[in-house]
Amino acid sequence: MSNTSFAQFASVRGVILDANNKAVGNVNISCSGVRTQSNATGFYQIKIPANQKETIVFTHISLKKATLFVNLKENESQEFNLVMNDQQEQMGEIIVTTNNKKQVQGITVIDPEMIRKIPGANAGIESVLKSLPGVNSNNELSTQYAVRGGNYDENLVYVNEIEIYRPFLIRSGQQEGLSFTNTDLVQNVEFSAGGFQAKFGDKLSSVLDITYRKPTQFAAAFEASFLGGSLAVDAVSTNKKWSAITGVRYRNNSLLVNSQDTQTNYKPQFADVQTNINYQASAKWHWSFLGNISQNKYDYQPLTRQTRFGTGDNPMVLNVYYEGQEKDRYDTYFGAFKTTYKASEKLTFKFIGSIFHTLEQEYFDIFAQYRLDAVDPTVGSDSFGTVSYSEGIGSQLNHARNDLDALIVNTEIKGFYDWKKSQLEWGVKYTRESIRDRVVEWEVIDSAGFAINPPILNVLNKDEPYTTYSGPLTPYQNVRATNFNTINRFSAYGQWSRKTYLGQAELWMNAGARMQSWVVDGATEKGNSQFTVSPRAQLALKPAWEKDMVFRVSGGLYQQPPFYRELRDADGLVHPNVQAQKSIHFVVGNDYSFKMWDRPFKLVSEMYYKSLSNVNTYTIENVRIRYAATNLAKAYAQGLDLRLNGEFVAGTESWLSFGYLKTEENSQDKGYIARPTDQRLKFGMLFQDYMPNIPSVKLYLNLVYNTGLPGGSPSYADPYLYQNRLKDYRRVDVGFSKVFIDSNTTKKYNNWLGYFKELSVGLEIFNLFNNQNAITNTWVRDVYSKNEYAIPNYMTTRVFNIKLSAKL
């Protein structure tokens, strides 16, 4: 047995940034023959021999080398955050001060909170994503987002390399409650909007890869506001082998929902408990558990609604009076075990097993009586602004008893091998999806005493009310189905990556492929076994120029085998032989770092083109997606993304984003029309500032402008006949924060304030300019005039919120 079997180890981890405070990925870190790399968010971790002085070397293709001397005890974990530069090499040493605290001399050290904190009025990872080019969302109540022409179901989300799922039956943003990702637990975030590596799963649009932090000492953080609160606790065992971080959250969206046109009795209760437990069994073996229990209760009792719309010459108002209520429940349970075994310095294995279980119900009976009125537009008239006459009177009854029980089990093995200056990665995964689903949903519309048949019903006489219709009454919409389905999936991937030189230019290469095989059982139609292969590749080149530029090219074939939602059509029927949608990606990008106003800036630009086939067309209503469950269309997406970030205000980071997108589909050779996610122009700004004379008072501004999405047509409408667009989406959220204590505070408090490491109070103003943004239209039909009126369903108005944040 070799001597290394008895070796004692410690570890060093941290975040690597450049002079612009941007994360630096692909930094080579080596010590005593052990090598690793920082990921795209700059995070790294390396094992080193304990109880002796060791040298850690940091090298990067475009930055100068840094060297660190360390001497740590057995199983000790040290956090070291490095700022690398392109001017000179750095050398430093971790030393112990008189108060037994370690610090680093000779190298610039930054506070990891600079990269962990998410700026903006709305906290959360998704809100930051929505400020990036190529990422679109016109719904501030939703955490869902569309990327470069894709829809909400085309985005992968991982936490600690474990795939995350979301509820199935959500139809509006106000039902969503909490995102799975707990911001208080996050260490690193990686995001790719296209052209991502083969090791990531089989989706068409994007990858969000999140890493939760591993605590090194006891800590606690809490937050409270009018929208809810959260508590996070870090715990570490005495021998440092065990560590855990646990978060509890509660959210109540009443403050936001009550600002809408509809007056309601609204009782939402969104809560979850999440924990990440780590056990370092030895220097070679690590175990972890990620668990989450979430309960979303959505009790909704609409009372009245008044919406004013129309033009200045023809203003109108819709008044609605409701009876009934909606009761929705979304209970999810998630658990995942992960173990990492380092067989040698070059070979590492990982095993991941996870279970996701969701129990969902959507029950409602809502009766609405409406009156559509014309308003007197004559300025100076005694009746100005009042109702002149009624255009239409009617009623509507909506009913649903929808239940879903889904159990998803995953087992996966991954491997990593450092081979001849190259890195090889591979993995094999088995997934079993068991879904039981019952859909009972119908709608009846009555206008002035005449029950209206659905427009798609082929009846002999539609000339109501002038000629009496004597046929049977039919619900305006009627969906009834019961499905018990099981989907078995096998997937695998392999990829190779290497860094080298092309002349004096530095070159990084990656190539790989994915495969998946699956079969759907339990449907009335027999499911066939299907198989896909998806090759992918990426290149990055840094020329030896005076200007700091990196050129990137990536692409490949991306295939998305259908999930249960994509197999079910608008009538609730499951089609087991729906094929995988295919997308060929071409992405060309450039990163240009420079100085402006003697401060660091970076311009990131990307052009992309996607050619899609086997397209499964769909409609979007709020956040509810309903598929045709066919593969009868083809499509494309093309666009340009630009993002400029830097110190617009000295000492703070802000950015400007611009995106152009065009995506169209051609179903059954009828011709190309805009897809539901055709967001042509997008402008975003995230801006940070502080008062020069009172730097503890900070400002965060989040501004988004999106051109109107296709939509707002009735759900039954043929998109080839109705190509309507909603109005442009404009929103500004602003937050003001007074920081009493943080890492820069030098004053010592002998009272209760002395227990806090951070303490701040903030004021948030959502929708600062009170813009009226519509997410969908309500269609009101008058049987006499034969007209249908589109009534916009507006999102939230201006809302004020107060927030208290603290860390112990």
C-alpha positions in Angstrom: 0.0 0.0 0.0 1.4 3.4 -1.0 2.2 6.1 1.6 -0.4 8.4 0.1 -3.1 6.2 1.6 -2.1 7.5 5.1 -1.7 11.1 4.0 -3.4 13.9 5.9 -5.2 16.6 3.9 -6.6 20.1 4.2 -8.5 22.1 1.6 -8.5 25.6 0.2 -11.4 27.1 -1.7 -12.7 30.5 -2.8 -13.7 32.7 -5.6 -11.3 34.2 -8.3 -12.0 37.6 -9.9 -10.2 39.8 -12.3 -9.5 43.5 -11.9 -13.1 44.3 -13.1 -14.5 42.2 -10.2 -15.7 39.7 -12.8 -15.5 35.9 -12.1 -12.6 34.2 -13.8 -13.3 30.7 -15.0 -10.8 28.0 -16.2 -8.0 29.1 -13.9 -5.6 26.3 -13.4 -4.8 25.6 -9.7 -2.1 23.1 -8.7 -0.4 22.0 -5.5 1.8 18.9 -5.0 0.6 17.2 -8.1 -3.1 17.9 -7.5 -4.7 20.0 -10.2 -8.1 21.6 -10.6 -9.9 24.5 -12.4 -12.2 27.3 -11.3 -15.7 27.1 -12.8 -17.4 29.8 -14.8 -18.3 31.8 -11.6 -14.7 31.7 -10.4 -15.3 29.1 -7.7 -12.5 26.5 -6.9 -11.6 24.0 -4.3 -8.4 22.0 -4.0 -7.1 19.4 -1.5 -3.5 19.9 -0.2 -1.3 18.0 2.2 -1.8 19.1 5.9 0.7 20.0 8.6 3.4 21.2 6.1 4.1 24.3 4.1 2.8 24.0 0.6 2.7 26.1 -2.5 -0.5 26.7 -4.5 0.0 28.1 -8.1 -2.8 29.9 -10.0 -2.4 30.3 -13.8 -4.7 31.5 -16.5 -4.3 32.0 -20.3 -4.8 35.8 -20.1 -3.7 36.7 -16.5 -0.5 36.7 -14.6 0.5 33.9 -12.3 -0.2 34.0 -8.6 1.5 32.0 -5.9 0.2 31.3 -2.4 2.1 29.6 0.5 -0.1 27.8 3.0 0.3 25.6 6.1 -2.9 24.1 7.3 -4.0 21.5 9.9 -5.6 18.2 9.1 -9.2 18.5 7.7 -8.9 22.3 8.0 -10.7 24.3 5.3 -9.5 27.8 4.4 -11.3 30.3 2.2 -9.1 32.3 -0.1 -10.5 34.8 -2.6 -8.1 36.0 -5.3 -8.0 39.0 -7.6 -5.8 38.2 -10.6 -4.4 40.9 -12.9 -2.7 41.1 -16.3 0.1 43.4 -15.1 2.3 41.5 -12.7 2.7 38.2 -11.0 1.6 38.0 -7.3 3.0 36.1 -4.3 1.5 35.8 -0.9 1.3 33.8 2.2 -1.5 32.8 4.7 -0.2 33.8 8.1 -1.7 33.7 11.6 -2.2 37.0 13.4 -2.0 37.6 17.2 -5.8 36.9 17.5 -5.4 33.5 15.8 -7.2 34.7 12.7 -5.7 33.9 9.3 -5.2 36.6 6.7 -3.4 36.9 3.4 -0.4 39.2 2.8 0.9 40.2 -0.6 -2.3 39.5 -2.7 -5.5 41.6 -3.0 -8.3 40.0 -1.1 -12.0 40.6 -1.7 -15.1 39.9 0.3 -17.0 37.0 -1.3 -20.3 38.9 -0.5 -19.4 41.1 -3.5 -20.2 38.3 -5.8 -22.9 36.6 -3.7 -25.2 39.5 -3.3 -27.8 40.0 -6.0 -28.6 43.7 -6.7 -32.0 45.0 -7.7 -35.3 45.7 -6.0 -36.5 42.1 -6.3 -34.2 39.6 -4.7 -33.6 36.3 -6.3 -31.5 34.7 -9.0 -34.3 34.8 -11.6 -34.7 38.6 -11.3 -31.0 39.0 -12.2 -31.4 36.6 -15.2 -34.3 38.7 -16.5 -32.0 41.7 -16.7 -29.6 39.9 -19.1 -29.9 40.1 -22.9 -31.6 37.1 -24.5 -33.6 36.4 -21.3 -37.2 37.6 -21.4 -40.2 37.7 -19.1 -43.2 40.0 -19.2 -44.6 38.7 -15.8 -43.1 40.2 -12.6 -45.2 37.7 -10.5 -43.4 34.7 -12.2 -40.0 33.3 -11.8 -40.2 31.7 -15.2 -38.2 33.1 -18.1 -37.8 32.5 -21.8 -34.3 32.3 -23.4 -33.6 33.2 -27.1 -37.0 32.2 -28.5 -37.5 29.2 -26.3 -40.3 28.7 -23.7 -40.3 28.1 -20.0 -40.1 24.3 -20.4 -36.8 24.5 -22.4 -34.6 25.7 -19.5 -32.4 23.4 -17.3 -31.9 24.2 -13.6 -29.3 22.4 -11.5 -28.4 22.8 -7.8 -25.2 21.0 -6.8 -25.3 19.1 -10.2 -28.8 17.8 -9.3 -31.6 18.6 -11.8 -34.5 20.6 -10.3 -38.2 20.3 -11.4 -41.1 22.7 -11.0 -44.9 22.2 -10.5 -47.0 21.1 -13.5 -50.4 22.8 -13.0 -49.3 26.4 -12.5 -51.3 28.6 -14.9 -50.6 32.1 -13.6 -47.6 33.8 -12.0 -49.4 34.7 -8.8 -49.8 30.9 -8.1 -46.1 30.1 -8.2 -45.1 31.1 -4.7 -41.4 30.4 -4.2 -38.7 29.5 -6.6 -36.8 26.3 -5.6 -33.5 28.2 -5.4 -33.0 29.7 -1.9 -30.9 32.8 -2.4 -29.5 32.7 1.1 -27.8 29.4 0.4 -26.2 30.2 -2.9 -22.4 30.3 -3.4 -22.1 30.4 -7.2 -24.2 30.8 -10.3 -23.4 29.8 -13.8 -25.7 30.6 -16.7 -25.5 29.7 -20.4 -28.0 31.0 -23.0 -27.1 28.5 -25.7 -24.3 26.4 -27.1 -23.6 24.8 -23.8 -21.5 21.6 -23.2 -22.6 18.0 -23.6 -22.4 17.3 -19.9 -25.6 19.4 -19.4 -29.0 17.8 -20.1 -31.3 17.5 -23.0 -33.1 20.9 -23.3 -33.2 23.4 -26.2 -32.5 26.8 -24.6 -30.5 27.4 -21.5 -28.7 26.0 -18.4 -28.7 27.6 -14.9 -26.1 25.8 -12.8 -26.2 26.8 -9.1 -23.8 25.7 -6.3 -24.8 26.0 -2.6 -22.1 27.0 -0.2 -20.4 24.7 2.4 -20.3 26.5 5.8 -17.0 26.9 7.6 -18.4 28.3 10.8 -21.7 29.1 12.6 -23.6 31.9 11.0 -27.2 33.1 10.6 -29.1 35.5 8.3 -32.7 36.6 8.3 -34.9 38.9 6.3 -38.4 40.3 6.9 -40.6 42.4 4.7 -44.3 43.0 3.8 -43.9 40.2 1.3 -42.7 37.6 3.8 -39.5 36.5 5.4 -36.6 34.0 5.5 -34.1 32.5 7.9 -30.8 30.7 7.0 -28.5 29.0 9.5 -24.9 27.7 8.9 -23.7 24.9 11.2 -20.3 23.1 11.4 -19.3 20.2 13.7 -16.4 20.4 16.1 -14.2 18.1 14.0 -15.2 20.0 10.8 -16.3 16.9 9.0 -20.0 17.7 9.2 -21.5 20.9 7.9 -25.1 22.0 7.1 -26.9 25.0 5.8 -30.7 25.3 6.3 -33.1 27.8 5.0 -36.7 28.5 5.9 -38.8 30.9 3.8 -42.4 32.3 3.8 -43.9 34.5 1.2 -47.3 36.2 0.8 -48.0 37.9 -2.5 -51.1 39.7 -1.3 -49.4 43.1 -1.4 -48.7 42.6 -5.1 -51.9 40.9 -6.2 -54.2 43.4 -4.3 -52.8 46.1 -6.6 -54.4 44.5 -9.6 -57.8 45.5 -11.1 -59.6 42.5 -9.6 -60.6 43.0 -5.9 -60.3 39.8 -4.0 -60.2 38.0 -0.8 -56.7 36.5 -1.3 -55.1 34.1 1.2 -51.8 32.8 -0.2 -49.4 30.8 1.9 -46.1 29.9 0.3 -43.5 28.3 2.5 -40.6 25.9 2.2 -37.7 24.3 4.2 -34.5 23.5 2.5 -31.2 21.9 3.8 -27.9 21.0 2.4 -25.8 18.6 4.6 -22.2 17.7 3.9 -20.0 15.0 5.4 -16.3 14.8 4.6 -15.7 11.1 5.4 -12.0 11.3 4.3 -9.7 13.2 2.0 -11.0 11.0 -0.8 -14.7 10.6 0.0 -17.4 13.2 0.4 -21.1 12.8 1.0 -24.0 15.3 0.8 -27.7 15.5 1.0 -30.0 18.2 -0.5 -33.6 18.2 0.7 -36.6 20.5 0.2 -40.2 20.5 1.4 -42.5 23.1 -0.2 -46.2 23.8 0.4 -48.0 26.4 -1.7 -51.6 27.2 -0.9 -53.5 29.5 -3.2 -57.0 30.6 -1.9 -58.6 33.1 -4.3 -62.0 34.6 -4.0 -62.6 37.3 -6.6 -65.2 40.0 -5.7 -65.3 42.7 -8.3 -63.3 44.0 -11.2 -63.2 47.3 -13.1 -61.0 47.7 -16.1 -60.8 50.9 -18.2 -59.5 50.5 -21.8 -60.0 51.8 -25.3 -59.0 55.0 -26.9 -59.5 58.7 -26.0 -62.3 58.9 -28.6 -63.9 55.6 -27.6 -63.2 54.9 -23.9 -64.8 51.8 -22.4 -65.1 50.1 -19.1 -65.7 46.5 -18.0 -67.4 45.8 -14.7 -67.4 42.3 -13.4 -69.1 40.9 -10.3 -68.0 37.5 -9.1 -69.3 34.6 -7.0 -67.3 31.5 -6.1 -63.7 30.8 -5.3 -60.5 29.0 -6.3 -58.5 26.6 -4.0 -55.2 25.4 -5.3 -52.5 23.3 -3.6 -49.0 22.5 -4.6 -47.1 20.2 -2.2 -43.6 19.1 -3.4 -41.0 16.9 -1.7 -37.5 16.6 -3.0 -34.4 14.7 -1.7 -31.1 14.0 -3.3 -27.9 12.1 -2.2 -24.6 12.8 -3.8 -21.2 11.2 -3.1 -17.8 12.1 -4.6 -14.9 9.6 -4.6 -11.4 10.7 -5.6 -9.9 7.4 -6.7 -6.6 9.1 -7.6 -5.1 12.5 -8.3 -6.4 12.3 -11.8 -9.6 10.2 -11.5 -12.9 11.2 -9.7 -16.3 9.5 -9.6 -19.6 10.9 -8.5 -23.0 9.2 -7.8 -26.2 11.1 -7.6 -29.6 9.8 -6.6 -32.7 12.0 -6.3 -36.5 11.7 -5.8 -39.1 14.4 -6.7 -42.7 14.0 -5.6 -45.4 16.6 -6.3 -49.1 16.5 -5.3 -51.1 19.2 -7.0 -54.8 20.2 -7.1 -56.5 23.0 -9.0 -60.2 23.4 -7.9 -62.4 26.3 -8.8 -66.0 27.3 -9.4 -66.2 31.0 -10.4 -69.4 32.6 -11.7 -68.9 36.1 -13.3 -71.5 38.6 -14.4 -70.2 41.3 -16.6 -71.3 44.5 -18.1 -69.4 46.2 -21.0 -70.1 50.0 -21.0 -69.3 52.9 -23.3 -68.0 56.0 -21.5 -68.8 59.6 -22.5 -65.6 61.1 -23.9 -66.8 64.7 -24.3 -64.6 67.0 -22.2 -66.7 69.6 -20.4 -69.9 67.6 -20.6 -71.8 67.0 -17.4 -71.6 63.3 -18.0 -67.9 63.3 -18.9 -66.3 60.0 -17.7 -69.6 58.3 -16.8 -71.4 55.4 -18.5 -73.4 56.4 -21.6 -74.8 53.0 -22.5 -74.1 49.3 -22.2 -72.5 47.5 -25.2 -73.1 44.1 -23.7 -74.3 42.1 -20.7 -73.5 38.5 -20.0 -72.2 35.9 -17.6 -69.6 33.2 -17.4 -69.1 30.1 -15.3 -65.7 28.4 -15.0 -65.2 25.0 -13.3 -62.2 22.8 -12.7 -61.3 19.7 -10.7 -57.7 19.0 -11.8 -55.4 16.6 -9.8 -51.9 15.5 -10.5 -49.5 13.1 -8.7 -46.0 12.9 -10.1 -43.0 10.9 -8.9 -39.7 11.3 -10.6 -36.6 9.2 -9.6 -33.1 9.7 -10.9 -29.9 7.7 -10.5 -26.7 8.9 -12.1 -22.9 8.1 -12.2 -20.4 10.6 -13.4 -16.6 10.4 -14.0 -13.7 12.9 -14.5 -10.2 12.0 -15.7 -7.2 14.2 -16.2 -5.5 12.7 -19.2 -2.4 14.0 -21.0 -3.1 17.7 -20.5 -6.8 17.0 -21.4 -9.9 16.5 -19.3 -12.4 13.7 -20.0 -15.9 13.7 -18.5 -18.6 11.1 -18.8 -21.9 10.1 -17.2 -24.8 7.6 -17.3 -28.3 8.4 -16.0 -31.6 6.5 -15.5 -34.9 8.4 -14.9 -38.3 7.0 -14.2 -41.3 9.4 -14.4 -44.6 8.1 -13.0 -47.5 10.6 -13.5 -51.2 10.3 -12.6 -53.3 13.1 -13.9 -57.0 13.9 -14.0 -58.3 16.9 -15.9 -61.9 18.1 -15.6 -62.3 21.6 -16.8 -65.2 23.4 -18.6 -66.6 26.9 -19.2 -70.1 28.1 -20.1 -70.8 31.6 -21.5 -74.2 33.2 -21.5 -74.9 36.6 -23.1 -78.2 38.3 -22.5 -79.9 35.0 -21.9 -78.4 33.1 -24.8 -75.9 30.3 -24.1 -73.0 30.7 -26.6 -71.7 27.6 -28.3 -67.9 27.3 -28.8 -66.7 28.9 -32.1 -65.1 25.6 -33.2 -68.5 23.7 -32.9 -70.0 23.0 -36.4 -73.7 23.8 -35.9 -76.2 24.5 -38.6 -77.5 27.8 -37.1 -75.3 30.4 -35.4 -77.6 33.3 -36.1 -78.6 33.9 -32.5 -80.6 35.7 -31.2 -82.5 36.5 -34.4 -83.2 32.8 -35.1 -83.6 30.4 -32.2 -81.1 27.7 -31.8 -82.8 24.4 -30.8 -79.8 22.1 -30.6 -78.2 20.8 -27.4 -76.2 23.2 -25.3 -72.4 22.7 -25.4 -69.8 24.1 -23.0 -67.8 26.8 -24.5 -64.7 24.9 -23.5 -64.7 21.3 -22.2 -61.7 19.2 -21.3 -62.0 15.8 -19.6 -59.2 13.2 -19.4 -57.6 10.7 -17.0 -54.0 9.7 -17.6 -51.7 7.1 -15.9 -48.3 7.2 -17.6 -44.8 6.0 -16.9 -41.7 7.2 -18.8 -38.4 5.3 -18.6 -35.3 7.2 -19.8 -31.7 6.2 -20.2 -29.2 9.0 -21.0 -25.4 9.3 -21.2 -22.8 11.8 -22.2 -19.1 12.0 -22.9 -16.9 15.1 -23.5 -13.3 16.1 -24.0 -11.6 19.5 -23.2 -8.1 20.9 -23.5 -6.1 24.1 -23.4 -3.3 24.7 -25.8 -1.6 27.4 -28.0 -2.2 28.3 -31.6 1.0 30.2 -32.4 1.1 32.8 -29.6 -2.7 32.8 -29.2 -4.3 30.8 -26.3 -6.9 28.2 -27.4 -9.5 26.3 -25.4 -11.4 23.4 -27.0 -14.3 21.2 -25.9 -16.2 18.5 -27.8 -18.7 15.9 -26.7 -22.0 14.2 -27.3 -25.2 13.2 -25.5 -27.6 10.3 -26.1 -31.0 9.5 -24.7 -33.4 6.5 -25.1 -37.0 6.6 -23.7 -40.4 4.9 -24.0 -43.8 6.1 -22.7 -46.2 3.5 -21.2 -49.8 3.7 -20.0 -51.3 5.6 -22.9 -54.2 4.3 -25.0 -51.8 4.4 -28.0 -48.7 2.1 -27.7 -45.5 4.0 -27.2 -42.4 3.2 -29.3 -38.9 3.2 -28.0 -37.0 6.3 -29.2 -33.4 7.3 -29.4 -31.4 10.5 -30.0 -27.7 11.5 -30.3 -26.6 15.2 -29.8 -23.0 16.2 -30.7 -21.7 19.6 -29.4 -18.5 21.6 -29.5 -17.0 24.9 -28.2 -13.9 26.9 -29.0 -12.4 30.0 -27.3 -9.4 31.9 -28.7 -7.4 34.7 -27.0 -5.1 36.4 -29.5 -1.8 37.9 -28.3 -3.1 41.4 -28.9 -2.7 44.6 -27.0 -6.4 44.8 -26.6 -7.9 42.3 -24.2 -10.2 40.2 -26.4 -11.5 36.6 -26.3 -13.4 35.1 -29.3 -15.8 32.2 -28.8 -17.6 29.8 -31.1 -20.0 27.1 -30.0 -22.7 25.0 -31.5 -24.1 21.5 -32.1 -27.3 19.6 -32.2 -29.6 20.0 -29.2 -32.6 17.6 -28.8 -35.3 17.8 -26.2 -37.2 14.5 -25.7 -40.8 15.3 -24.6 -41.6 15.7 -20.9 -45.2 14.8 -19.8 -46.5 18.2 -20.4 -45.3 18.1 -24.0 -47.1 14.8 -24.6 -50.5 16.1 -23.5 -52.6 18.0 -26.1 -55.2 20.7 -25.4 -57.9 18.1 -24.9 -55.9 16.4 -22.2 -55.0 13.3 -24.3 -51.5 11.9 -24.1 -49.6 11.1 -27.4 -46.7 8.7 -26.4 -45.0 8.8 -29.8 -44.2 12.6 -29.9 -40.6 12.9 -31.0 -37.8 15.0 -29.6 -37.7 18.5 -30.8 -34.4 19.3 -32.6 -32.4 22.6 -32.6 -29.0 23.2 -34.4 -27.2 26.0 -32.5 -24.6 28.4 -33.9 -23.2 30.9 -31.4 -20.4 33.4 -32.1 -19.2 35.7 -29.2 -16.6 38.2 -28.2 -15.5 39.5 -24.8 -13.7 42.9 -24.8 -12.2 44.3 -21.6 -11.2 47.9 -21.5 -11.0 51.0 -19.4 -13.3 54.0 -19.6 -13.1 57.1 -17.2 -10.1 55.2 -15.9 -12.4 52.5 -14.6 -12.8 48.9 -15.8 -15.5 47.9 -18.2 -16.4 44.8 -20.2 -18.5 44.4 -23.4 -19.9 41.0 -24.1 -21.5 40.4 -27.5 -23.0 37.3 -29.0 -24.8 36.5 -32.3 -26.8 33.3 -32.6 -28.9 31.3 -35.0 -31.1 28.2 -34.2 -32.6 26.0 -36.8 -35.5 23.9 -35.3 -37.2 20.8 -36.6 -39.8 18.4 -35.2 -41.3 21.4 -33.5 -44.1 20.8 -31.1 -46.2 24.0 -31.3 -47.8 25.5 -28.3 -49.8 28.4 -26.9 -49.0 30.5 -23.8 -51.6 32.0 -21.5 -50.0 33.8 -18.6 -47.5 31.1 -17.7 -49.6 28.1 -18.8 -48.3 26.3 -21.8 -50.5 24.0 -23.9 -48.9 21.8 -26.6 -50.3 20.5 -29.8 -48.5 17.2 -29.0 -47.4 16.8 -32.6 -44.1 17.4 -34.6 -45.6 19.0 -37.6 -43.7 22.3 -37.6 -40.3 23.8 -38.2 -38.9 27.0 -36.9 -35.9 29.3 -36.4 -34.5 31.8 -34.0 -31.9 34.5 -34.7 -30.6 37.4 -32.7 -27.9 39.6 -31.2 -27.2 40.1 -27.5 -25.0 42.9 -26.1 -24.1 43.6 -22.5 -21.9 46.3 -21.1 -20.9 46.1 -17.4 -18.5 48.0 -15.3 -18.0 50.8 -12.7 -20.4 53.4 -14.0 -20.2 54.7 -10.4 -16.7 54.1 -8.9 -16.7 51.1 -6.6 -20.0 49.6 -7.8 -20.9 47.3 -10.7 -23.8 48.1 -13.1 -24.7 46.9 -16.5 -26.7 47.7 -19.6 -28.2 45.0 -21.8 -29.7 45.0 -25.3 -31.2 42.1 -27.2 -32.6 41.6 -30.6 -34.6 38.4 -31.4 -36.7 37.1 -34.2 -38.2 33.6 -34.0 -40.8 32.2 -36.4 -42.5 28.8 -37.0 -44.0 27.1 -40.1 -46.6 24.5 -39.3 -47.6 22.1 -42.0 -46.1 24.4 -44.7 -48.7 27.1 -44.0 -45.9 29.7 -43.9 -43.8 31.4 -41.3 -45.5 33.3 -38.4 -44.2 34.7 -35.1 -43.8 32.2 -32.3 -45.4 33.0 -28.9 -42.0 34.0 -27.5 -41.0 36.4 -30.4 -39.7 39.2 -28.2 -38.2 41.4 -30.9 -36.4 44.0 -28.7 -35.2 44.0 -25.1 -33.4 46.7 -23.1 -32.4 46.1 -19.5 -30.4 48.1 -16.9 -29.2 47.2 -13.5 -27.7 50.2 -11.8 -26.1 50.6 -8.4 -25.2 53.9 -6.7 -24.7 55.4 -3.2 -24.7 58.9 -1.7 -21.1 60.2 -1.8 -21.4 62.0 1.6 -23.4 59.1 3.1 -22.0 55.9 1.5 -24.1 53.7 3.8 -27.2 54.8 1.8 -27.4 52.7 -1.4 -29.6 52.6 -4.4 -30.5 49.7 -6.7 -32.3 50.3 -10.0 -33.7 47.5 -12.2 -35.2 48.7 -15.5 -36.7 46.5 -18.2 -38.3 47.3 -21.5 -39.6 44.6 -23.8 -41.5 45.0 -27.0 -44.9 43.3 -27.1 -45.2 39.5 -27.4 -47.6 37.8 -29.8 -50.6 36.8 -27.8 -53.8 38.0 -26.3 -55.9 36.1 -28.9 -58.7 33.7 -27.6 -57.3 30.3 -26.7 -59.2 28.6 -29.5 -58.0 31.1 -32.2 -56.0 29.9 -35.2 -52.6 31.7 -34.9 -52.5 32.0 -38.7 -55.7 34.1 -38.6 -55.0 36.1 -35.4 -51.4 37.5 -35.1 -52.1 40.0 -32.4 -49.4 41.5 -30.1 -49.6 42.7 -26.6 -48.4 46.2 -25.7 -44.8 46.8 -24.8 -43.7 45.8 -21.3 -42.1 48.6 -19.3 -41.1 48.3 -15.7 -38.8 50.1 -13.3 -38.2 48.8 -9.7 -36.0 50.8 -7.4 -34.7 50.0 -3.9 -33.1 52.3 -1.3 -31.1 50.8 1.6 -29.6 52.2 4.7 -26.7 50.0 5.9 -26.1 50.3 9.6 -23.5 47.5 9.9 -21.5 45.6 7.3 -17.9 44.4 6.7 -16.7 48.0 6.2 -18.1 49.2 9.6 -15.2 50.1 11.9 -17.3 51.3 14.9 -17.6 48.8 17.7 -21.0 48.5 19.5 -21.3 47.4 23.1 -25.1 47.0 23.0 -27.3 44.6 21.1 -26.0 45.9 17.7 -22.7 44.2 18.5 -24.2 40.8 17.7 -24.7 41.7 14.0 -22.2 41.3 11.2 -24.6 43.0 8.8 -27.8 45.1 9.4 -29.8 47.2 6.9 -33.2 48.6 6.3 -34.6 49.1 2.8 -37.5 50.7 1.0 -38.5 49.2 -2.3 -40.8 50.7 -4.9 -42.1 48.2 -7.5 -43.3 49.6 -10.8 -42.0 53.0 -10.0 -43.8 54.8 -12.9 -47.0 52.8 -12.4 -47.0 51.4 -16.0 -50.0 49.3 -17.0 -48.6 46.0 -18.4 -51.0 43.4 -19.8 -50.2 39.7 -19.7 -53.3 38.4 -21.5 -56.7 39.5 -22.7 -60.2 38.6 -21.4 -62.5 38.2 -24.4 -66.1 39.4 -23.9 -68.6 38.5 -26.5 -71.9 40.3 -27.2 -74.4 38.0 -29.0 -76.4 41.0 -30.4 -73.6 42.9 -32.1 -71.6 39.7 -32.9 -68.5 41.5 -31.6 -65.8 40.2 -29.3 -63.9 42.7 -27.1 -60.3 42.2 -25.9 -60.1 43.4 -22.3 -56.5 43.6 -21.1 -55.5 41.8 -17.9 -53.1 44.2 -16.3 -50.3 43.2 -14.0 -49.4 44.9 -10.7 -49.4 48.6 -10.2 -47.1 50.7 -8.0 -46.3 49.0 -4.7 -44.2 50.0 -1.7 -42.4 47.5 0.5 -40.1 47.8 3.5 -37.4 45.2 4.1 -35.1 44.4 7.1 -32.0 42.3 6.5 -29.4 41.1 9.1 -26.6 38.6 9.5 -25.2 37.2 12.7 
